[in-house]
């Protein structure tokens, strides 16, 4: 640590744009803070070690002891904080329960001065047998809450991409969940479900014949992402560009941020359709808020290109790691993320 | 108001008094020494955010705020390097920051220039204690005098030890990724030399000789599959070559294999020009050989261990176009609600302790915390042990 006197000297020197002190003066100022030149001069190091074996031993013992001691203290503090958060979380869970009522959820977010346009969620597949069913239920719940809040786009990231392989089942699950929130299909918001390189599942089209008029003007676009949409997509793009370049169709100078951005955005915003190229993108490619349901903030392979300005929120560690990495997806965690995004504090009481 | 001012003056005087200063500096040494006993992240990145806000709230000039930020950086670098962090990456200046007021940009550039040239004056001291300084980013956007200082500092410190300081100075991550893609495309679009003069020392076996041997063998006895023999030999030799430099990632192995096999076919074509089925024009490495590792190798941070920890101060909870490619897999991201000039060991310590706790927990029971832990642990161990040899091997390879 630099002493106050020397710091003042250095600051003055800085203010004078380095003109006040010359190199030797600065060096002499610096000398007392330099470590002993052990790595560069092994000869001297050996001497010092031989000279003070007891002191070195004691020092290492002291360090070892301090390490253990700080970790014990820190562990206790961490556990206490964890317990505190768990209690707060339970209280919030009681106070803010959605009762499957869209009006109640809307009331919870009414006071917020901004809502994300595109919400993104990182979920984790658990290890139990019914992991897929649990995951689908979580996605369905999230979809319901998101529509109730009036957010039009939800993207769900799950590393393995298992959700992509069962789109129809997922759609059924979500529709069932929505009907438990909204009631009859005519009052449900329109649901559009797609994943990169997968066709669009649009229940507007499939049920046009049955339902004459929809009373709910809202709609939800649900985008499913997996780790292959991350680095792998950029690799694919590079491959294609390389091929074009090798065939002389493209100069490497033509590759700009705009080009990459356009290409990458297209993959996540437009479903692959054989009929016609979609004119306008379905979703805003950059999510505004990223919710991580896990003990600490870790992106776990989330597509890197679009998160440059995304706010991130992690629901935090409450479960002592008993249920795997992912935390349970609960309404108060979701709400806390939205409140945090709006820069507001959650209170005990509606 | 006046009491708080008096109090802060008193506090300052107290902290600056010699015995207290001595005690605090010893406590710091002790804590850093203690931290060293546990696992330590190999690569830490900082977003130094909050200098301007600090200046505004404390009623000082913006430039002064940046100066204080630099001091905080010096302190935190001391903590990092003493506790054993190998690589520190800092986000000093974004390409977007050029949009700020000209006065501020000029002042920042000036500061960088002064600091870098000051550093250059202490050549021998840096040799002994310093870290390698590298400036990452769009250097072509800098003014020539700043660029000269940058190059000089980088060159002076290039021989230094294993500690690295990466300064991201005009940098955005999208630009980095795009540059990596562009470079990869350019690299794969340069035709492969037919003569293969470079690969001659790598292939100790002469193909014609092998062919002769096979012919000789087939005269004596029926050989089942001569071609497969040749291939396995060539692959084995690649593995030998690549094993020294690479960390043996599966991708990379695959890549080296496939690139090699394509180059062997080229070799064939080169030899049997007349019999080739009709491949004309320049020859390229197949684009299928590009993997994630290829792109990673074209990023600015190519020789650094994977990013373990990213810390952003000032409570803003986004990455702001920093290290997108590097962060998005296993990095722990921490947002701290403290302005950068105030950032010190006392804020850094809980983060490091939490990280150590997590890592040591993971080591104890890799099963309990979820399916990803195994590979994190492996990669951590890999870079703890494997980083040094691979780095040492690189100069040799050149």
Interface residues (C-beta under 8 A of the other chain):
Chain A: X1 X2 X3 X4 X5 X7 X11 X14 X15 X17 X18 X23 X26 X27 X30 X34 X35 X37 X39 X40 X59 X62 X63 X64 X66 X67 X69 X70 X71 X74 X75 X78 X124 X125 X127 X230 X231 X232 X234 X235 X237 X238 X239 X240 X241 X242 X243 X245 X246 X250 X252 X253 X255 X256 X257 X260 X261 X296 X297 X298 X299 X300 X301 X302 X303 X304 X305 X307 X308 X309 X310 X311 X312 X313 X321 X322 X324 X325 X326
Chain B: X15 X16 X18 X21 X24 X25 X28 X30 X31 X33 X34 X35 X36 X37 X38 X67 X70 X71 X75 X82 X110 X114 X117 X118 X121 X122 X125 X127 X128 X129 X161 X172 X173 X174 X175 X177 X178 X181 X182 X183 X184 X185 X186 X188 X189 X284 X287 X288 X290 X291 X292 X294 X295 X317 X318 X319 X320 X321 X324 X325 X327 X328 X329 X330 X331 X332 X333 X334 X335 X350 X353 X354 X356 X357 X358 X361 X368 X369 X370 X371 X372 X373
